[in-house]
Amino acid sequence: MSVVIGVLVHARRQEVFRQAASTVTGTTARWGVHGAPEEVSDRLRELLSSPGVDGLLLGPHAYDAVRDQIPERMPVAVVRPGPLELALAVGRMRAEFPEHRRASIDSFDHHVIQEVATSLGVRHSALPYAPGQPVEEIVAHHREALRNGGVVLTPRRQVADSLRAEAPVVEVELPASTVRTQLQELALRVRADQAEDCRVAAGVFQIRDGDDVDRARAALREFLLQDPQLAGSWVENRGRRGLVLFGHKALLERATSDWQVVPGLQRAERDMNVRIAAGFGLGPSVREGISLAERAVVRAEAEPYSCGFVIQDSGVIIGPIGGSGRRAEFAYRDHSAELERLARDVGLSPTTLSRLVSLERELHGRAVSPSELATLMGITDPSGRRLIRKLGTAELVTSEGSAQPTRRGRPTRLYRLRLGDVLGGSAPE
């Protein structure tokens, strides 16, 4: 079955994206072509309203404009020029403007500019990429930097057009090969997610107290069977072994709001006045799933209130989860020797480092602010800032520019986690 990718692209780059898409087998592209920034939101809505879109491929400026409108679980790939494209642009600069050895460069990550310009012997002034950076700000930077002469290197057409009459300009091109690579990686990620969603997940529900446990268990089974989000699952009453639930992983994730709420818990507490312990297991087989769910329910029974835990065969443990919608813990049960060593070096617990590894996978390369990291980790904002400082000292995050959430607020720095790069194959999967 073909993977359907929604492509949100500016009209001037449409041909490059179409050329790339035509060479990738097993994918079908649906196009959202815009000519102006104000059209991006409309094109995105059209793509999302069409049935069967599995992922989104878009450029960085389109992503900046609509990032808050993209569904949380939608796989996304952002196509940005990288070191190769900048190096090719420097080569063109030397060929077209051999008298110049100075460049003013915008919209690349700072480390990319430093690496390429230094390696190629180009003196430079840099304005690193930052989400939502206005064109006027970039143009003003170049005008200031070019007082002593030089060439503008920019991947932004508006910036290039604004400065052509004032200075030599080399517009950084985005080749089809770069787009093709991002499209192929996105399609592979979509297929992996689809395969993961089709895995069988199991749940075990235990009534912890009450005057008539058997009756309460039967009533809870009816609650679960009537839950529309669990339609398509199988619920079986196994007596003292509890209620056993089977369903696809994706179905249980929706029913639990991504493992944040135990289905039927609040209603059972309110209508039957009983406490519930729930365990969910995700494994390679039904038997393994049940085994993990039974271990998870034992953990839930140790808590003084109704709640649930999730244990995955990868070693991830999520919990306790309940009716509040807040996930209190996200940890790995087992840690590799390399992760243990890195945790000691950084001054963090292996559990915290494992949570960060898992969070990095969930973010798919997206940069976050210290405040957002704190929210995702379930810690306070000051703790989030301290965590970023520790990770920065250990070179486990890279700075990715800044963002200004509100017009009057101060800009906040953005950081990209890179624990996977450091741990490599020894990180928990």
PyMOL commands that set and color helices and strands:
alter all, ss='L'
color gray80, all
select helices_A, chain A and resi 11-22+37-49+60-69+83-96+110-119+135-148+157-163+176-197+213-226+228-230+239-241+249-255+265-272+286-301+337-346+350-363+370-377+381-393+419-426
alter helices_A, ss='H'
color red, helices_A
select strands_A, chain A and resi 3-10+27-34+55-58+76-78+102-106+123-127+151-154+169-171+200-207+234-237+243-248+276-282+307-312+316-321+330-332+397-403+412-417
alter strands_A, ss='S'
color yellow, strands_A
deselect
rebuild
show_as cartoon
